[in-house]
Amino acid sequence: MQSSLVANEFRSFIRQEGQRLYRDLAWRNTQDPYYVWLSEVMLQQTQVSRVVTRWAEWIDAFPSVFALAEASTARVLAAWQGMGYNRRALSLKAAAERIVAEYDGIFPQSARELVSLPGIGPATAQGIRSFAYNLPGVYLETNVRTVFIHHFFQDVPDVPDKELIPLIEATCPGEQQPFALPQDAEDTSRAWYYALLDYGAELKRQVPNPSRRSKSYSRQSKFEGSRRQKRAELVRLLLAAGEQGRGLELSELIHSLSAFELASGRPPVAGDLVQSILGDLVREGFCRENQGSWRII
């Protein structure tokens, strides 16, 4: 921050915008770290409107970290279908197993312990710390990045996160001196980051997305026809077969995936590509092969 005056003006402005733009989302009405963690993971690659429905469905299917840890991989993947990036579902299950086995089902609060769990990076860890435990720290995700780049790096390209972190750290409520707040505003890490998230989402609708000027910004690769789409379709095929109590041979998978590609106006797939993708899925814990037949674990 350039000065305490600038800092206080910025904080007060964000508080006011946060109150004006506040989104009453289901996971904001709980401090259960399991529910908060699920929302943080789901929101990584999925729009808020879709997560609203899928988060509630997931809670119905797996109401606790114990239920998720005990569920089969096939059931977890089936519940995740349509959300994209199936690795997130595997990481959720693996982390749940660790939390149950090593912490008796109680989420740790330290960033160091949280980032040691599968699929939990610094942003997700601080999201859990802020929204479940109200602990201060640097929560650097895309909407937060948008706000700080827009206000403090006007027209600056390739802004590195290392320039943003001190600003985020300095403004997050914690050990800092209190400052003037809008009436009825809450001076907590939880409230502060909700305000940043809601204001950042609004900013993206008003101006060209400032986060594109981040050095860490990368445009998402095309999904249609990609290897990622073929992976997702193979997982779907294996899940459907598993529901019928059977596996699929390589020839069946090649035939079905080729039919999927042809129906989309693309050429059929080569057998070596299917084998390569299956090899990845086996190594990553999605499925296993037994006597020439593949099944979801």
Solvent accessible surface area in square Angstrom, and as a share of the most:
residue,aa,sasa,rsa
1,M,62,0.28
2,Q,158,0.70
3,S,51,0.33
4,S,88,0.57
5,L,118,0.59
6,V,49,0.28
7,A,5,0.04
8,N,55,0.28
9,E,102,0.46
10,F,13,0.05
11,R,21,0.08
12,S,26,0.17
13,F,77,0.32
14,I,0,0.00
15,R,7,0.03
16,Q,98,0.44
17,E,24,0.11
18,G,5,0.05
19,Q,88,0.39
20,R,148,0.54
21,L,32,0.16
22,Y,100,0.38
23,R,62,0.22
24,D,107,0.55
25,L,20,0.10
26,A,46,0.35
27,W,16,0.06
28,R,21,0.08
29,N,106,0.54
30,T,29,0.17
31,Q,108,0.48
32,D,55,0.28
33,P,28,0.17
34,Y,8,0.03
35,Y,53,0.20
36,V,3,0.02
37,W,2,0.01
38,L,0,0.00
39,S,1,0.01
40,E,19,0.09
41,V,8,0.04
42,M,1,0.01
43,L,54,0.27
44,Q,82,0.37
45,Q,94,0.42
46,T,19,0.11
47,Q,140,0.62
48,V,45,0.26
49,S,84,0.54
50,R,110,0.40
51,V,0,0.00
52,V,63,0.36
53,T,75,0.44
54,R,29,0.10
55,W,21,0.07
56,A,47,0.37
57,E,88,0.39
58,W,5,0.02
59,I,25,0.13
60,D,120,0.62
61,A,34,0.27
62,F,0,0.00
63,P,75,0.47
64,S,40,0.26
65,V,8,0.04
66,F,92,0.38
67,A,27,0.21
68,L,0,0.00
69,A,15,0.12
70,E,144,0.65
71,A,9,0.07
72,S,63,0.40
73,T,15,0.09
74,A,34,0.27
75,R,122,0.44
76,V,0,0.00
77,L,0,0.00
78,A,43,0.34
79,A,33,0.25
80,W,1,0.00
81,Q,52,0.23
82,G,55,0.53
83,M,10,0.05
84,G,35,0.34
85,Y,63,0.24
86,N,20,0.10
87,R,122,0.45
88,R,21,0.08
89,A,0,0.00
90,L,26,0.13
91,S,32,0.20
92,L,1,0.01
93,K,22,0.09
94,A,36,0.28
95,A,0,0.00
96,A,0,0.00
97,E,76,0.34
98,R,75,0.27
99,I,0,0.00
100,V,43,0.25
101,A,83,0.64
102,E,99,0.44
103,Y,52,0.20
104,D,112,0.58
105,G,13,0.13
106,I,126,0.64
107,F,8,0.03
108,P,9,0.06
109,Q,88,0.39
110,S,42,0.27
111,A,45,0.35
112,R,181,0.66
113,E,48,0.22
114,L,0,0.00
115,V,61,0.35
116,S,60,0.39
117,L,4,0.02
118,P,41,0.26
119,G,49,0.47
120,I,9,0.04
121,G,29,0.28
122,P,109,0.69
123,A,32,0.25
124,T,9,0.05
125,A,1,0.01
126,Q,10,0.04
127,G,0,0.00
128,I,0,0.00
129,R,41,0.15
130,S,0,0.00
131,F,7,0.03
132,A,6,0.04
133,Y,51,0.19
134,N,48,0.25
135,L,53,0.26
136,P,55,0.34
137,G,22,0.21
138,V,40,0.23
139,Y,8,0.03
140,L,26,0.13
141,E,37,0.17
142,T,59,0.34
143,N,19,0.10
144,V,0,0.00
145,R,37,0.14
146,T,0,0.00
147,V,0,0.00
148,F,0,0.00
149,I,0,0.00
150,H,40,0.18
151,H,62,0.28
152,F,48,0.20
153,F,34,0.14
154,Q,101,0.45
155,D,127,0.66
156,V,63,0.36
157,P,94,0.59
158,D,92,0.48
159,V,1,0.01
160,P,34,0.21
161,D,37,0.19
162,K,148,0.63
163,E,81,0.36
164,L,0,0.00
165,I,71,0.36
166,P,72,0.45
167,L,24,0.12
168,I,0,0.00
169,E,102,0.46
170,A,37,0.29
171,T,1,0.01
172,C,2,0.01
173,P,14,0.09
174,G,43,0.41
175,E,165,0.74
176,Q,69,0.31
177,Q,147,0.65
178,P,111,0.70
179,F,27,0.11
180,A,83,0.64
181,L,60,0.30
182,P,22,0.14
183,Q,157,0.70
184,D,133,0.69
185,A,21,0.16
186,E,90,0.40
187,D,57,0.30
188,T,26,0.15
189,S,4,0.02
190,R,31,0.11
191,A,23,0.17
192,W,0,0.00
193,Y,0,0.00
194,Y,20,0.07
195,A,8,0.06
196,L,0,0.00
197,L,19,0.09
198,D,3,0.02
199,Y,12,0.05
200,G,0,0.00
201,A,12,0.10
202,E,32,0.14
203,L,4,0.02
204,K,63,0.27
205,R,169,0.62
206,Q,109,0.48
207,V,48,0.28
208,P,122,0.77
209,N,32,0.16
210,P,4,0.02
211,S,5,0.03
212,R,129,0.47
213,R,61,0.22
214,S,6,0.04
215,K,139,0.59
216,S,66,0.43
217,Y,82,0.31
218,S,93,0.60
219,R,178,0.65
220,Q,112,0.50
221,S,81,0.52
222,K,158,0.67
223,F,78,0.33
224,E,97,0.44
225,G,24,0.23
226,S,27,0.18
227,R,97,0.35
228,R,57,0.21
229,Q,15,0.07
230,K,19,0.08
231,R,25,0.09
232,A,32,0.25
233,E,14,0.06
234,L,0,0.00
235,V,2,0.01
236,R,114,0.42
237,L,24,0.12
238,L,2,0.01
239,L,13,0.07
240,A,41,0.32
241,A,5,0.04
242,G,39,0.37
243,E,142,0.64
244,Q,131,0.58
245,G,54,0.52
246,R,106,0.39
247,G,11,0.11
248,L,13,0.06
249,E,97,0.44
250,L,41,0.20
251,S,75,0.49
252,E,63,0.28
253,L,0,0.00
254,I,43,0.22
255,H,134,0.60
256,S,36,0.23
257,L,0,0.00
258,S,13,0.08
259,A,51,0.39
260,F,60,0.25
261,E,2,0.01
262,L,104,0.52
263,A,93,0.72
264,S,54,0.35
265,G,72,0.69
266,R,50,0.18
267,P,102,0.64
268,P,79,0.50
269,V,16,0.09
270,A,58,0.45
271,G,27,0.26
272,D,104,0.54
273,L,53,0.26
274,V,0,0.00
275,Q,96,0.43
276,S,50,0.32
277,I,0,0.00
278,L,1,0.01
279,G,21,0.20
280,D,29,0.15
281,L,0,0.00
282,V,61,0.35
283,R,178,0.65
284,E,64,0.29
285,G,28,0.27
286,F,0,0.00
287,C,1,0.00
288,R,126,0.46
289,E,79,0.36
290,N,100,0.51
291,Q,175,0.78
292,G,32,0.31
293,S,29,0.19
294,W,33,0.12
295,R,100,0.36
296,I,16,0.08
297,I,76,0.39
